[in-house]
């Protein structure tokens, strides 16, 4: 099966940087788009950034400040999706979750991590 585990997060001052990492374990040939989403208190979950086949997409609110990247292990059994964040703002405060979309044998399934809290505050 597919497992998604995030790391990183925490408290950061406005203007500071932070890095999130997500390890997706499983057969990567059955995984398509991978991405990061966030949900702030009282708001709906929103896409932050996503990546597939080297093509990236960002929400307007993070474009130019966040960078998503993906590394796939040579055996195809693991992938690491990173989110480099800079110039963080208080409005970036949210629970960030990593997502992996299934394709082929896992078509129609989405796999999620447990989420990690980011708080931007002085």
Backbone as CSV, one residue per row, in Angstrom:
resi,resn,N_x,N_y,N_z,CA_x,CA_y,CA_z,C_x,C_y,C_z
1,UNK,0.823,-1.190,0.000,0.000,0.000,0.000,0.863,1.247,0.000
2,UNK,0.225,2.388,0.075,0.911,3.672,0.033,0.850,4.328,1.396
3,UNK,1.986,4.803,1.853,2.053,5.541,3.111,2.609,6.924,2.848
4,UNK,2.054,7.905,3.544,2.457,9.306,3.377,2.807,9.852,4.752
5,UNK,4.030,10.324,4.914,4.490,10.822,6.209,5.159,12.175,6.014
6,UNK,4.632,13.177,6.707,5.196,14.525,6.614,6.142,14.789,7.775
7,UNK,7.041,15.727,7.559,7.902,16.216,8.631,8.198,17.689,8.373
8,UNK,8.638,18.349,9.420,8.866,19.785,9.347,7.732,20.506,10.030
9,UNK,7.595,21.752,9.771,6.555,22.532,10.415,7.037,23.106,11.724
10,UNK,6.149,23.848,12.374,6.480,24.453,13.649,6.164,25.943,13.646
11,UNK,6.830,26.632,14.559,6.626,28.072,14.729,7.747,28.830,14.027
12,UNK,7.388,29.829,13.254,8.380,30.631,12.542,7.946,32.083,12.563
13,UNK,8.903,32.976,12.585,8.595,34.402,12.586,8.237,34.882,11.181
14,UNK,7.428,35.904,11.081,7.113,36.459,9.754,8.378,36.823,8.995
15,UNK,8.380,36.476,7.734,9.547,36.723,6.891,10.558,35.598,6.890
16,UNK,10.380,34.641,7.769,11.329,33.551,7.880,11.076,32.425,6.903
17,UNK,12.026,31.486,6.807,11.882,30.336,5.930,11.511,29.075,6.714
18,UNK,11.037,28.092,5.974,10.727,26.804,6.569,10.688,25.777,5.446
19,UNK,10.957,24.538,5.802,10.943,23.464,4.814,10.093,22.316,5.319
20,UNK,9.217,21.831,4.465,8.420,20.643,4.751,8.891,19.501,3.858
21,UNK,8.882,18.306,4.400,9.210,17.124,3.608,8.111,16.096,3.751
22,UNK,7.911,15.344,2.689,6.887,14.307,2.685,7.477,13.074,2.021
23,UNK,7.455,11.960,2.746,7.928,10.703,2.186,6.717,9.862,1.814
24,UNK,6.639,9.513,0.550,5.571,8.644,0.055,6.188,7.295,-0.255
25,UNK,5.712,6.262,0.424,6.244,4.913,0.239,5.234,4.054,-0.488
26,UNK,5.720,3.273,-1.415,4.844,2.424,-2.206,5.374,2.357,-3.618
27,UNK,4.654,1.697,-4.506,5.118,1.591,-5.884,4.817,2.904,-6.601
28,UNK,5.854,3.665,-6.919,5.678,4.995,-7.490,5.060,4.963,-8.877
29,UNK,5.094,3.820,-9.541,4.468,3.734,-10.863,2.950,3.850,-10.761
30,UNK,2.417,3.700,-9.539,0.979,3.855,-9.312,0.630,5.195,-8.676
31,UNK,1.593,6.099,-8.639,1.377,7.419,-8.051,1.566,8.488,-9.112
32,UNK,0.615,9.405,-9.208,0.697,10.487,-10.177,1.069,11.790,-9.506
33,UNK,0.109,12.695,-9.473,0.356,14.021,-8.915,0.585,13.930,-7.414
34,UNK,1.584,14.677,-6.950,1.817,14.809,-5.516,1.778,16.290,-5.176
35,UNK,1.311,16.589,-3.990,1.203,18.000,-3.675,1.032,18.296,-2.208
36,UNK,0.998,19.565,-1.912,0.774,20.058,-0.561,-0.503,20.884,-0.542
37,UNK,-1.306,20.642,0.487,-2.520,21.404,0.727,-2.440,21.992,2.122
38,UNK,-3.278,22.977,2.399,-3.319,23.530,3.748,-4.736,23.910,4.112
39,UNK,-4.980,23.899,5.412,-6.276,24.302,5.926,-6.080,25.171,7.153
40,UNK,-6.535,26.392,7.044,-6.473,27.325,8.168,-7.761,27.212,8.978
41,UNK,-7.731,27.617,10.236,-8.942,27.537,11.065,-10.112,28.271,10.429
42,UNK,-11.243,27.592,10.346,-12.442,28.217,9.811,-12.486,28.336,8.301
43,UNK,-11.481,27.773,7.631,-11.429,27.871,6.172,-11.389,26.478,5.544
44,UNK,-11.705,26.414,4.260,-11.637,25.152,3.541,-10.192,24.821,3.177
45,UNK,-9.957,23.542,2.947,-8.636,23.132,2.522,-8.362,23.671,1.126
46,UNK,-7.144,24.127,0.903,-6.789,24.688,-0.389,-5.463,24.125,-0.877
47,UNK,-5.329,24.080,-2.188,-4.080,23.639,-2.780,-2.997,24.694,-2.557
48,UNK,-1.818,24.233,-2.172,-0.665,25.124,-2.044,0.224,24.976,-3.275
49,UNK,0.617,23.732,-3.554,1.483,23.454,-4.703,1.361,21.977,-5.055
50,UNK,1.558,21.668,-6.334,1.520,20.292,-6.778,2.562,20.083,-7.867
51,UNK,2.963,18.813,-8.042,3.997,18.513,-9.018,3.735,17.143,-9.636
52,UNK,3.956,17.058,-10.936,3.886,15.782,-11.637,4.735,15.872,-12.888
53,UNK,5.538,14.853,-13.111,6.410,14.831,-14.285,7.180,16.134,-14.466
54,UNK,7.586,16.720,-13.338,8.377,17.933,-13.388,7.582,19.211,-13.593
55,UNK,6.286,19.089,-13.801,5.438,20.262,-13.986,4.867,20.671,-12.635
56,UNK,5.024,21.939,-12.303,4.571,22.437,-11.017,3.418,23.433,-11.180
57,UNK,2.643,23.521,-10.121,1.537,24.473,-10.087,1.451,25.011,-8.676
58,UNK,1.231,26.316,-8.551,1.167,26.970,-7.251,-0.098,27.794,-7.132
59,UNK,-0.560,27.960,-5.901,-1.648,28.892,-5.670,-1.086,30.300,-5.812
60,UNK,-1.925,31.238,-6.150,-1.475,32.614,-6.341,-0.877,33.186,-5.056
61,UNK,-1.376,32.738,-3.921,-0.942,33.308,-2.649,0.480,32.919,-2.277
62,UNK,1.009,31.853,-2.872,2.366,31.418,-2.519,3.325,31.507,-3.686
63,UNK,2.829,31.834,-4.865,3.675,31.894,-6.057,4.830,32.874,-5.848
64,UNK,6.031,32.381,-6.109,7.215,33.204,-5.926,7.840,33.089,-4.547
65,UNK,7.117,32.504,-3.602,7.651,32.352,-2.248,7.898,30.883,-1.904
66,UNK,7.089,29.993,-2.451,7.201,28.567,-2.162,7.724,27.827,-3.397
67,UNK,8.484,26.758,-3.147,8.997,25.916,-4.232,8.776,24.457,-3.884
68,UNK,8.128,23.738,-4.775,7.893,22.314,-4.567,8.860,21.524,-5.438
69,UNK,9.358,20.422,-4.891,10.243,19.553,-5.650,9.968,18.105,-5.274
70,UNK,10.412,17.201,-6.134,10.146,15.784,-5.910,11.358,14.966,-6.338
71,UNK,11.763,14.052,-5.481,12.834,13.108,-5.788,12.293,11.699,-5.655
72,UNK,12.556,10.875,-6.663,12.094,9.492,-6.644,13.288,8.565,-6.458
73,UNK,13.171,7.636,-5.531,14.242,6.680,-5.284,14.463,5.808,-6.521
74,UNK,15.685,5.351,-6.702,16.035,4.589,-7.904,15.256,3.286,-8.025
75,UNK,14.828,2.727,-6.879,14.080,1.479,-6.932,12.585,1.713,-7.136
76,UNK,12.196,2.989,-7.206,10.800,3.302,-7.459,9.859,3.002,-6.316
77,UNK,10.411,2.818,-5.117,9.584,2.449,-3.981,9.338,3.592,-3.016
78,UNK,9.923,4.744,-3.300,9.769,5.870,-2.396,9.963,7.170,-3.160
79,UNK,9.262,8.173,-2.705,9.403,9.498,-3.290,9.376,10.522,-2.163
80,UNK,10.206,11.542,-2.284,10.229,12.618,-1.297,9.769,13.900,-1.981
81,UNK,8.738,14.491,-1.428,8.230,15.752,-1.951,8.524,16.841,-0.922
82,UNK,9.256,17.837,-1.333,9.653,18.910,-0.428,8.960,20.211,-0.792
83,UNK,8.726,21.009,0.218,8.149,22.337,0.020,9.043,23.338,0.734
84,UNK,9.768,24.095,-0.050,10.610,25.145,0.490,9.788,26.427,0.561
85,UNK,9.717,26.993,1.739,8.905,28.186,1.938,9.785,29.328,2.427
86,UNK,9.606,30.474,1.873,10.348,31.645,2.314,9.412,32.834,2.418
87,UNK,9.883,33.848,3.150,9.064,35.042,3.363,7.666,34.665,3.856
88,UNK,7.650,33.840,4.883,6.370,33.387,5.403,5.588,34.523,6.030
89,UNK,4.279,34.446,5.892,3.384,35.487,6.386,2.420,34.877,7.408
90,UNK,1.865,35.688,8.294,0.894,35.160,9.256,-0.253,34.422,8.579
91,UNK,-0.647,34.850,7.399,-1.746,34.185,6.692,-1.354,32.821,6.134
92,UNK,-0.083,32.455,6.237,0.340,31.106,5.858,0.109,30.101,6.990
93,UNK,-0.285,30.600,8.143,-0.558,29.720,9.276,-1.687,28.761,8.942
94,UNK,-1.416,27.466,9.086,-2.398,26.444,8.735,-1.812,25.072,9.037
95,UNK,-2.660,24.065,8.902,-2.190,22.684,8.907,-1.894,22.310,7.461
96,UNK,-0.666,21.868,7.213,-0.233,21.509,5.872,-0.237,19.988,5.729
97,UNK,-0.823,19.520,4.654,-0.927,18.077,4.428,-0.378,17.720,3.053
98,UNK,0.287,16.584,3.009,0.844,16.073,1.755,-0.149,15.098,1.129
99,UNK,-0.259,15.137,-0.180,-1.206,14.290,-0.896,-0.523,13.580,-2.051
100,UNK,-0.918,12.338,-2.268,-0.429,11.564,-3.406,-1.639,10.955,-4.117
101,UNK,-1.774,11.215,-5.396,-2.920,10.720,-6.156,-2.570,9.407,-6.849
102,UNK,-3.429,8.420,-6.682,-3.200,7.134,-7.299,-3.545,7.128,-8.780
103,UNK,-2.793,6.355,-9.547,-3.076,6.143,-10.969,-2.968,4.645,-11.249
104,UNK,-3.314,4.234,-12.449,-3.212,2.826,-12.856,-3.926,1.936,-11.834
105,UNK,-3.187,1.046,-11.167,-3.813,0.115,-10.225,-4.458,0.834,-9.031
106,UNK,-4.025,2.047,-8.736,-4.585,2.805,-7.616,-5.405,3.990,-8.099
107,UNK,-5.881,3.905,-9.312,-6.635,5.000,-9.897,-7.862,5.322,-9.058
108,UNK,-8.080,6.633,-8.826,-9.244,7.090,-8.078,-9.015,7.214,-6.591
109,UNK,-7.855,6.826,-6.113,-7.572,6.911,-4.688,-6.589,8.048,-4.407
110,UNK,-6.836,8.740,-3.318,-5.931,9.773,-2.834,-5.385,9.352,-1.472
111,UNK,-4.107,9.566,-1.296,-3.456,9.195,-0.041,-2.958,10.467,0.640
112,UNK,-3.212,10.554,1.951,-2.898,11.761,2.704,-2.014,11.443,3.904
113,UNK,-1.174,12.425,4.252,-0.419,12.339,5.478,-1.264,12.834,6.639
114,UNK,-0.672,12.825,7.814,-1.415,13.205,9.022,-1.518,14.710,9.194
115,UNK,-0.719,15.467,8.449,-0.741,16.921,8.552,0.285,17.430,9.550
116,UNK,0.783,18.623,9.282,1.745,19.251,10.188,1.405,20.732,10.311
117,UNK,1.474,21.227,11.526,1.068,22.603,11.810,2.212,23.574,11.517
118,UNK,1.882,24.650,10.829,2.805,25.767,10.664,2.133,27.002,11.243
119,UNK,2.841,27.653,12.132,2.351,28.887,12.738,3.359,29.985,12.466
120,UNK,2.890,31.036,11.828,3.753,32.177,11.513,3.348,33.317,12.436
121,UNK,4.218,33.622,13.385,3.878,34.618,14.385,5.148,35.152,15.019
122,UNK,5.082,36.410,15.428,6.215,37.003,16.134,6.026,36.876,17.642
